[in-house]
Amino acid sequence: MNLNKDHFPIYILIIVLFFTLQSCEKKILKTPEKKSNLKEIDRLIDLGDYYLEKTKYDSAFYYHNKAKFLCNPRTDNTRIIYSLERMSEIQQNQGDYYGSETSITEAIPYLNKAMDGTYECGIYTYLGIINLRLFDYENALYFYNKALNSKIDDVRKLKLKHNIAVVYMAKKDYNRAIKFLLPMTLRKKIINDPASFSKVLDNLGYSYFKVGNPKGIDYLNRALKIKEQIKDDWGMAASYLHLSNYYKESNLKLSNKYAQLGYVKATKVNSIDERLEALAALIQTSTGNQSKNYSEKYIQLNDSINKARQKSRNQFAKIKYDSRIAKEENLKLKSNKIITELQLEQQKNRNQLLYFLVAIGITITGFLSNYLITKNKKDKIKISYDTEIRIAKKLHDELANDVFQTMAFAETQDLSSNQNKNVMLNNLYAIYSRTRNISNENNSIAIGSEFINGFKEMISGFNSKEVTVLVNGMNLIEWMKLESNKKIVVYRVVQELLVNMRKHSKCSLVVLSFKNNKNKLQIDYSDNGIGATLDEQNLRNGLRNIKNRIEAVKGSIAFDTNSHKGFKTSFSIPI
């Protein structure tokens, strides 16, 4: 038999299963990255800019903060930076410089090399302004210089140099401020921009004044004239305050006049710091009750400003806090949704795996069933073939010579003689008996209620004139409780022992004993024949078959042999 062919379906199944498992990839639930609603973000930014222009800072801050949270950090960098710049500007205008610094610093991680340089310039410019307002002049210069190194046009660079000059003015280093400002008065790009040109002239004039250069007043007047022409209220407020300071020592009345004009303009544009500066100048340039009134107004304004700024800081902090809480809750809901989807996906995967395993199980069962059926058919064919060979051998060894001799006897002897006739009949009966024995050894076994009768009939068939077979305890065994395959084993083993006895033993007496022994069926066999050595036993196929049959049903067998003193064996099988 070719075993490779028998196992071929199993090999194919293993290979298919291996590659199936290899090709299975763990499915990871990926939540698709949600695209930003740019239309809604831009709408919120426009609202923020609208309210900023109307100086409704709380509403402007709210909408820019909301727009920032709707942005995707991976794709909407520029919009995030823009909103953070506006939020920083709002906080700066309301005197919340530390909050302004926090907001603009938050924008730095969103910068990248591919981005327009104006975004980087804007961030560092705001940081420069904030540090100037906080009187941290070194950091103000540091950030202005970083902004100056950005990839920006010349106009922006000139404006940054003007801011650097303002820092030096705050440090009272007016000579260095002049070195920055004076060349700018000759640049066409500054001259062509009245607002920028007037600021440069104003700061240059004030710096000249502080170093004692008489040219200062001309620059201050030229700057004021340009600002009045372009109606720059913010710029005029600064110019009036510079002129008030200029005339403080030489013309107190004129200084007071410019201080009053500066206060009016600062109030108009709602510039708190300039209003306080104007009130301080009015206190210094006024006398008596007027000076006292300005002092009270200064204290009142300063207190209200501090309260308003604190209120604004709290309000901006609350807007940020509420937005963060809302975002965290939103993320939590999304996280719970993702977890739920993941659990559903895992359950789906488990179900698919279960279906797959069931399918594999059914397939394996089908293959194994087919394999076992095929193998069983081949085993049956082999058994039939072996049985045919054994029967043919028995017929040749045991019957062929007797048939030939009987045929020869019939041809050569006178069958009319009674003596010859009796010899002929005896020979034919012997042939018949041997034929029946061969048939009994190979026929099917009844395993139902008829088992005991067939078993007894098989044993009795070995009784003859020369051999007596004695059976003890057979009727005490509950044969119906014994499994069918074990009945067949008992039948065939006893049959093998008796056949072996007839061939080799030369005995006259055989004893078979049946008994129950601790949930086991024990059968003892003994005869008074010539016996056999252990080496002889191992050479006999019959005894090897007996041992294999018993061990197949988890039984045991023992041989007790002494040469020329008979043959004994005892075997037991579980009931």
C-alpha positions in Angstrom: 0.0 0.0 0.0 1.3 3.5 -0.9 1.0 5.6 2.3 2.0 8.8 0.5 -1.2 8.6 -1.5 -3.3 8.1 1.5 -1.9 11.2 3.3 -2.0 13.4 0.2 -5.3 15.2 1.1 -4.0 15.9 4.6 -0.8 17.4 3.3 -2.9 19.6 0.9 -5.1 20.7 3.8 -2.1 21.6 6.0 -0.5 23.6 3.2 -3.8 25.5 2.5 -4.3 26.2 6.3 -0.7 27.4 6.7 -1.0 29.9 3.8 -4.5 31.0 4.9 -3.2 31.8 8.4 -0.1 33.5 7.0 -2.2 35.7 4.8 -4.6 36.7 7.6 -3.7 40.2 8.8 -4.8 41.7 12.0 -7.4 44.2 11.2 -6.8 47.5 13.0 -9.7 49.8 13.3 -8.6 53.1 11.8 -10.7 56.1 12.3 -10.4 58.1 9.1 -8.9 61.6 9.7 -11.8 64.0 9.7 -11.4 66.8 7.2 -11.7 70.3 8.5 -14.9 72.3 7.8 -12.9 75.2 6.2 -16.1 77.1 5.3 -17.2 77.1 9.0 -13.6 78.0 10.2 -13.3 80.9 7.8 -16.8 82.1 8.8 -15.7 82.1 12.5 -12.4 83.9 11.6 -14.4 86.6 9.7 -16.7 87.1 12.7 -13.6 87.4 15.0 -12.1 90.0 12.7 -15.4 91.9 12.5 -15.8 92.1 16.3 -12.1 93.0 16.7 -12.6 96.0 14.3 -15.6 97.0 16.5 -13.4 96.7 19.6 -15.7 94.0 21.0 -12.8 92.1 22.3 -14.6 89.3 24.2 -16.7 88.3 21.1 -13.6 88.6 18.9 -11.6 86.4 21.2 -14.4 83.8 21.5 -14.8 83.4 17.7 -11.0 83.2 17.0 -10.6 80.7 19.8 -13.5 78.6 18.5 -12.1 78.7 14.9 -8.7 77.5 16.3 -10.3 74.4 18.0 -12.1 73.5 14.8 -8.8 73.5 12.8 -6.9 70.3 12.0 -3.4 70.7 13.4 -1.9 68.8 10.5 -3.5 70.7 7.7 -4.7 74.1 9.0 -1.5 75.5 10.4 -1.9 79.0 8.9 -5.4 79.4 10.2 -4.4 78.3 13.7 -1.5 80.8 13.7 -3.7 83.6 12.4 -6.3 83.1 15.1 -3.7 82.8 17.8 -2.1 86.1 16.6 -5.5 87.8 16.8 -6.2 86.4 20.2 -2.7 87.6 21.4 -3.4 91.0 20.0 -6.7 91.2 21.8 -5.2 90.2 25.1 -2.3 92.7 24.5 -4.8 95.5 23.9 -6.6 94.7 27.1 -3.3 94.7 29.1 -3.2 90.9 29.6 0.4 90.7 28.5 1.2 87.3 30.1 -2.0 85.8 28.6 -1.0 87.4 25.2 2.4 85.8 25.5 0.9 82.4 26.2 -1.4 82.6 23.2 1.3 83.7 20.7 3.8 81.1 22.1 1.2 78.4 21.4 1.5 79.2 17.7 5.3 78.5 17.4 4.9 74.7 17.0 2.7 75.2 14.0 5.5 76.9 12.0 7.2 75.0 9.3 9.9 75.8 6.6 7.4 75.5 3.7 5.2 78.3 5.2 5.3 81.9 4.2 7.8 83.9 6.3 5.2 86.5 7.3 3.7 84.0 9.8 7.1 83.5 11.6 7.7 87.2 11.5 4.3 87.9 12.9 4.7 85.6 15.9 8.1 86.9 16.9 7.0 90.5 16.4 4.1 90.0 18.8 6.6 88.5 21.3 8.8 91.5 20.9 5.9 93.9 21.6 4.8 91.9 24.6 8.3 91.9 26.2 8.6 95.6 25.5 5.3 96.2 27.4 6.6 94.0 30.2 9.9 96.0 30.3 11.9 93.0 29.4 14.0 94.9 26.8 16.6 92.3 26.1 14.0 89.7 25.2 12.2 92.3 23.2 15.3 92.9 21.1 15.9 89.1 20.8 12.5 88.4 19.3 12.6 91.5 17.0 15.9 90.3 15.6 14.4 86.7 15.1 11.6 88.3 13.2 14.1 90.3 11.2 15.8 87.1 10.1 12.5 85.7 8.7 11.9 85.5 4.9 10.0 88.8 4.6 10.0 91.8 2.2 12.0 95.0 2.8 9.1 97.0 4.0 8.5 94.6 6.9 12.2 94.6 7.7 12.2 98.5 7.9 9.2 98.4 10.2 11.0 95.9 12.4 14.0 98.1 12.6 11.7 100.9 13.7 10.4 98.6 16.5 14.0 97.9 17.5 14.7 101.6 17.7 11.6 102.0 20.0 13.1 99.4 22.4 16.4 101.4 22.5 14.3 104.5 23.2 12.6 102.6 26.1 16.1 101.7 27.4 17.0 105.5 27.1 19.7 104.6 24.6 18.6 107.4 22.3 21.8 107.5 20.3 21.5 103.9 19.1 17.8 104.6 18.4 18.9 107.5 16.1 21.3 105.2 14.2 18.3 103.0 13.3 15.8 105.8 12.6 17.8 108.4 10.7 18.6 106.2 7.6 14.9 105.2 7.5 13.9 108.8 6.8 15.7 108.5 3.5 14.1 105.3 2.3 11.4 105.7 -0.4 9.4 102.8 0.9 9.1 104.6 4.2 8.5 108.0 2.7 5.8 106.7 0.5 3.9 105.3 3.5 2.7 108.4 5.5 1.7 106.4 8.6 5.1 104.7 8.9 7.0 107.9 7.8 5.3 110.0 10.5 6.1 107.4 13.2 9.8 107.4 12.2 9.9 111.2 12.2 8.1 111.4 15.6 10.5 108.9 17.3 13.5 110.4 15.6 12.5 113.9 16.8 11.9 112.7 20.4 15.3 110.9 20.4 17.0 114.1 19.2 15.2 116.0 21.9 16.4 113.6 24.6 20.1 113.9 23.4 19.8 117.7 23.3 19.8 118.1 19.6 17.7 121.2 18.5 16.6 119.4 15.3 14.2 117.4 17.4 11.3 119.9 17.4 11.3 120.2 13.6 10.9 116.4 13.3 8.2 116.3 15.9 6.2 119.0 14.1 6.6 117.4 10.7 5.4 114.1 12.1 2.3 115.7 13.7 1.4 117.5 10.5 1.5 114.3 8.5 -0.7 112.5 11.1 -3.2 115.2 11.1 -3.4 115.1 7.3 -4.1 111.3 7.3 -6.3 111.6 10.4 -4.2 109.1 12.4 -5.8 109.4 15.8 -3.5 106.8 17.4 -0.4 108.5 15.9 -1.6 112.0 17.0 -2.1 110.8 20.6 1.6 109.8 20.6 2.8 113.0 19.0 0.8 115.2 21.4 2.4 113.3 24.4 5.9 113.7 22.9 5.3 117.5 22.4 3.9 117.8 25.9 7.1 116.2 27.2 9.2 118.5 25.0 7.7 121.7 26.3 7.5 120.6 29.9 10.6 122.5 30.9 10.4 125.5 28.5 6.6 126.2 28.2 4.4 124.7 30.8 1.2 126.1 29.4 1.9 124.6 25.9 2.9 121.3 27.5 -0.4 121.2 29.3 -2.2 122.0 26.1 -0.6 119.1 24.2 -1.2 116.8 27.2 -5.0 117.7 27.0 -5.0 117.0 23.3 -3.2 113.7 23.9 -5.8 112.7 26.5 -8.7 113.5 24.2 -7.2 111.4 21.3 -6.2 108.6 23.6 -9.7 108.5 25.0 -11.1 108.5 21.5 -9.1 105.4 20.4 -9.5 103.8 23.9 -5.8 103.6 24.4 -5.5 103.1 28.1 -1.8 103.5 28.5 -1.7 106.8 26.6 -4.6 108.1 28.7 -2.7 107.4 31.9 0.4 109.0 30.4 -1.6 112.0 29.4 -3.1 112.3 32.9 0.3 112.1 34.4 1.5 115.0 32.2 -1.6 117.0 33.1 -0.9 116.5 36.8 2.7 117.8 36.3 1.6 120.8 34.2 -1.4 121.8 36.2 -1.7 123.6 39.6 -4.1 123.7 42.6 -7.4 122.0 42.4 -7.0 121.2 38.7 -3.9 119.1 39.4 -5.8 117.4 42.3 -8.7 116.6 40.0 -6.3 115.1 37.4 -4.7 113.1 40.2 -8.0 111.7 41.4 -9.0 110.9 37.8 -5.6 109.2 37.3 -6.1 107.0 40.4 -9.7 106.2 39.5 -8.8 105.3 35.9 -5.8 103.3 37.0 -8.0 101.3 39.5 -10.8 100.8 36.9 -8.2 99.7 34.3 -6.7 97.2 36.7 -10.1 95.8 37.5 -11.1 95.8 33.8 -7.8 94.1 32.8 -8.2 91.5 35.5 -11.8 90.9 34.4 -10.6 90.6 30.8 -7.9 88.2 31.9 -10.4 86.1 33.7 -12.8 86.3 30.8 -10.2 85.2 28.3 -9.1 82.4 30.6 -12.7 81.2 31.0 -13.2 81.2 27.2 -10.1 79.1 26.8 -11.1 76.9 29.7 -14.6 76.3 28.4 -13.3 75.6 24.9 -10.8 73.1 26.3 -13.4 71.4 28.4 -15.7 71.2 25.4 -12.9 69.8 23.3 -12.0 67.2 25.9 -15.7 66.2 26.2 -15.9 66.0 22.4 -12.7 63.9 22.3 -14.1 61.7 25.1 -17.3 61.1 23.1 -15.2 60.3 20.0 -13.0 58.0 22.1 -16.1 56.2 23.4 -17.4 55.9 19.9 -14.1 54.6 18.6 -14.0 52.1 21.5 -17.5 50.9 20.8 -16.7 50.6 17.1 -13.5 48.7 18.0 -15.5 46.3 20.2 -18.0 45.8 17.4 -15.2 45.2 15.0 -13.4 42.8 17.4 -16.7 40.9 17.9 -17.1 40.8 14.1 -13.5 39.5 13.8 -14.2 36.9 16.4 -17.3 35.8 14.6 -15.4 35.6 11.4 -12.7 33.7 13.1 -15.3 31.3 14.6 -16.9 30.8 11.2 -13.5 30.3 9.7 -12.6 27.7 12.4 -15.9 26.0 11.9 -15.4 25.9 8.2 -11.8 24.6 8.7 -13.2 22.0 11.2 -15.8 20.9 8.7 -13.2 20.7 6.0 -10.8 18.8 8.2 -13.6 16.4 9.3 -14.5 15.9 5.6 -10.9 15.2 4.6 -10.4 12.9 7.6 -13.7 11.1 7.0 -12.8 10.6 3.4 -9.3 9.6 4.4 -10.5 7.1 7.0 -13.2 5.7 4.7 -10.7 5.3 1.9 -8.2 3.8 4.4 -10.9 1.5 5.8 -11.8 0.3 2.3 -8.1 -0.4 1.6 -7.7 -2.1 4.9 -10.7 -4.3 4.2 -9.3 -5.1 0.8 -6.0 -6.0 2.3 -7.7 -8.1 5.0 -9.8 -9.8 2.3 -6.6 -10.4 0.3 -4.8 -11.7 3.4 -7.8 -13.9 4.2 -7.8 -15.3 0.7 -4.1 -16.0 0.8 -4.6 -17.7 4.2 -7.5 -19.8 3.0 -5.7 -20.7 -0.2 -2.6 -21.8 1.9 -4.9 -23.8 4.2 -6.6 -25.4 1.2 -3.2 -26.2 -0.4 -1.6 -27.4 2.8 -4.5 -29.2 4.5 -6.9 -30.3 1.7 -5.1 -30.4 -1.6 -3.0 -33.6 -0.8 -6.0 -35.3 0.9 -8.2 -34.5 -2.2 -5.5 -35.7 -4.5 -5.0 -39.0 -2.5 -8.7 -39.6 -2.4 -9.0 -39.0 -6.2 -6.1 -41.4 -6.7 -7.7 -43.9 -4.3 -11.0 -43.7 -6.3 -9.2 -44.2 -9.6 -7.0 -47.2 -8.5 -9.3 -49.1 -6.0 -12.4 -51.1 -6.5 -15.1 -49.0 -4.9 -17.6 -51.9 -5.1 -15.7 -53.4 -2.2 -17.2 -52.4 1.2 -13.8 -52.0 2.7 -12.7 -49.6 0.0 -16.0 -47.8 0.1 -15.6 -47.2 3.9 -12.1 -45.9 3.4 -13.4 -43.6 0.7 -16.2 -42.3 2.9 -13.8 -41.7 5.8 -11.5 -39.7 3.6 -14.3 -37.6 2.2 -15.6 -37.0 5.8 -12.2 -35.9 6.9 -12.0 -33.5 3.9 -15.5 -32.2 4.8 -14.5 -31.6 8.4 -11.4 -29.7 7.5 -13.3 -27.6 5.0 -15.9 -26.8 7.7 -13.2 -25.8 10.1 -11.6 -23.5 7.5 -15.0 -21.9 6.9 -15.6 -21.5 10.6 -12.2 -19.8 11.1 -13.0 -17.1 8.5 -16.7 -16.6 8.6 -18.4 -13.5 10.2 -19.2 -13.5 13.9 -22.6 -12.9 15.4 -22.1 -10.3 18.2 -25.7 -9.9 19.4 -27.7 -12.3 21.5 -26.5 -15.2 19.3 -22.9 -14.6 20.2 -22.7 -17.1 23.1 -24.2 -19.9 21.0 -21.9 -19.3 18.1 -18.9 -19.0 20.5 -19.8 -22.4 22.1 -20.3 -24.0 18.7 -16.9 -22.7 17.5 -15.2 -24.2 20.6 -17.0 -27.5 20.4 -15.8 -27.8 16.8 -12.3 -28.5 18.1 -13.5 -31.5 20.1 -12.5 -34.8 18.5 -11.6 -38.4 19.3 -8.1 -37.3 20.1 -8.8 -33.9 21.9 -11.2 -33.0 24.6 -12.0 -29.3 25.2 -13.4 -28.4 28.6 -15.1 -25.0 29.2 -15.7 -23.6 32.7 -17.6 -20.4 33.7 -18.7 -19.3 30.3 -22.3 -19.0 31.3 -21.5 -16.8 34.3 -20.2 -14.0 32.1 -22.6 -11.2 31.2 -21.7 -11.2 27.5 -24.3 -8.6 26.6 -22.4 -6.0 28.6 -19.2 -6.6 26.6 -18.6 -4.3 23.7 -18.9 -5.7 20.3 -15.3 -5.2 19.3 -14.2 -6.9 22.5 -16.5 -9.9 21.8 -14.8 -10.3 18.4 -11.4 -10.1 20.1 -12.3 -12.8 22.6 -13.8 -15.0 19.9 -10.7 -14.7 17.6 -8.1 -15.1 20.3 -9.8 -18.3 21.6 -10.1 -19.5 18.1 -6.4 -18.7 17.4 -5.3 -20.6 20.5 -7.4 -23.6 19.6 -6.1 -23.6 16.0 -2.6 -23.2 17.3 -3.3 -26.2 19.6 -4.5 -28.4 16.8 -1.4 -27.6 14.7 1.4 -27.8 17.2 0.3 -29.0 20.7 -0.3 -32.7 20.2 -2.4 -32.5 23.4 -5.3 -34.6 24.4 -6.9 -32.2 26.9 -7.7 -28.4 26.7 -9.2 -26.4 29.5 -10.8 -23.0 29.0 -11.8 -21.0 32.1 -13.9 -17.8 32.1 -14.3 -15.5 35.1 -14.8 -11.8 36.2 -11.8 -10.3 37.9 -12.2 -6.6 39.1 -14.2 -5.3 36.1 -12.1 -7.4 33.8 -12.9 -10.5 31.8 -10.1 -13.1 32.5 -9.7 -16.2 30.3 -7.3 -18.9 31.2 -6.1 -21.5 28.6 -4.1 -24.6 29.3 -3.4 -27.9 27.5 -1.3 -31.0 28.2 0.6 -30.9 24.9 4.3 -30.7 24.2 4.5 -27.0 25.2 6.8 -24.4 23.5 9.8 -22.2 24.3 9.5 -18.4 24.3 11.7 -18.2 21.2 9.3 -20.6 19.4 6.4 -18.5 20.5 7.8 -15.3 19.0 8.2 -17.1 15.7 4.5 -18.1 15.5 2.3 -15.6 13.7 -0.7 -17.0 15.5 0.6 -16.0 18.9 1.8 -12.6 17.7 -1.7 -12.0 16.3 -3.2 -13.0 19.7 -1.0 -10.4 21.5 -1.8 -7.6 19.0 -5.6 -8.2 19.2 -5.6 -8.1 23.0 -3.4 -5.0 23.3 -5.7 -3.2 20.7 -8.5 -3.3 23.3 -6.2 -2.3 26.2 -6.0 -5.8 27.5 -3.0 -7.9 28.7 -1.7 -11.4 28.2 0.8 -13.6 29.9 2.4 -16.8 28.7 3.5 -19.6 31.1 5.4 -22.1 29.1 7.6 -25.0 30.1 8.8 -27.2 27.2 7.2 -30.6 27.2 4.9 -29.7 30.2 2.0 -28.3 28.2 1.1 -24.7 27.2 -0.6 -22.1 29.4 -1.7 -18.6 28.9 -4.0 -16.1 30.6 -5.4 -12.9 29.2 -7.8 -10.2 30.4 -9.6 -7.3 28.8 -11.6 -4.5 30.4 -15.4 -5.0 30.6 
